[in-house]
Amino acid sequence: MKTREFLYTLTDIVRQQLGPELQDFQTIGPTMSLVKLHYGEPAVHYEVWVRKRQREIELGLHFESDAASNRRGLDLLTEHQSAIHAALGPQVAVEEWDKGWPRAHETLEFEPLT
């Protein structure tokens, strides 16, 4: 399956598996390698990024806004890091990365997309 087709399919599957109160998310993309899911504020979104060259897929919650909003997002993630790890596991990283954008994410090994 091609990456873009996988991301379109993934969006449909996510919508089906969420409870009715969470199914009304909006999407940005899919592009050739990623899709963003958000609830009305695109700067705060869940992201699935297929990085074939690195042979990995990143799943994460991203804050990509102005500096003050990003700082609040990083503070929120840091404050709840223990709960994030308890719910999702210690492999989930909470960090500030490119352009000061905070994220909570995990990276999975790339396997054929099905």
Secondary structure as the mmCIF struct_conf table of DSSP 4:
data_model
#
loop_
_struct_conf.conf_type_id
_struct_conf.id
_struct_conf.beg_label_comp_id
_struct_conf.beg_label_asym_id
_struct_conf.beg_label_seq_id
_struct_conf.end_label_comp_id
_struct_conf.end_label_asym_id
_struct_conf.end_label_seq_id
HELX_RH_AL_P HELX_RH_AL_P1 THR A 3 GLN A 17
BEND BEND1 LEU A 18 LEU A 18
HELX_RH_3T_P HELX_RH_3T_P1 PRO A 20 LEU A 22
STRN STRN1 GLN A 26 ILE A 28
BEND BEND2 MET A 32 SER A 33
STRN STRN2 LEU A 34 HIS A 38
BEND BEND3 TYR A 39 GLY A 40
TURN_TY1_P TURN_TY1_P1 PRO A 42 ALA A 43
STRN STRN3 VAL A 44 ARG A 51
TURN_TY1_P TURN_TY1_P2 LYS A 52 ARG A 55
STRN STRN4 GLU A 56 PHE A 63
BEND BEND4 SER A 65 SER A 65
HELX_RH_AL_P HELX_RH_AL_P2 ALA A 67 GLU A 79
TURN_TY1_P TURN_TY1_P3 HIS A 80 HIS A 80
HELX_RH_AL_P HELX_RH_AL_P3 GLN A 81 LEU A 88
TURN_TY1_P TURN_TY1_P4 PRO A 90 GLN A 91
STRN STRN5 ALA A 93 TRP A 97
HELX_RH_3T_P HELX_RH_3T_P2 ASP A 98 GLY A 100
STRN STRN6 TRP A 101 GLU A 109
#
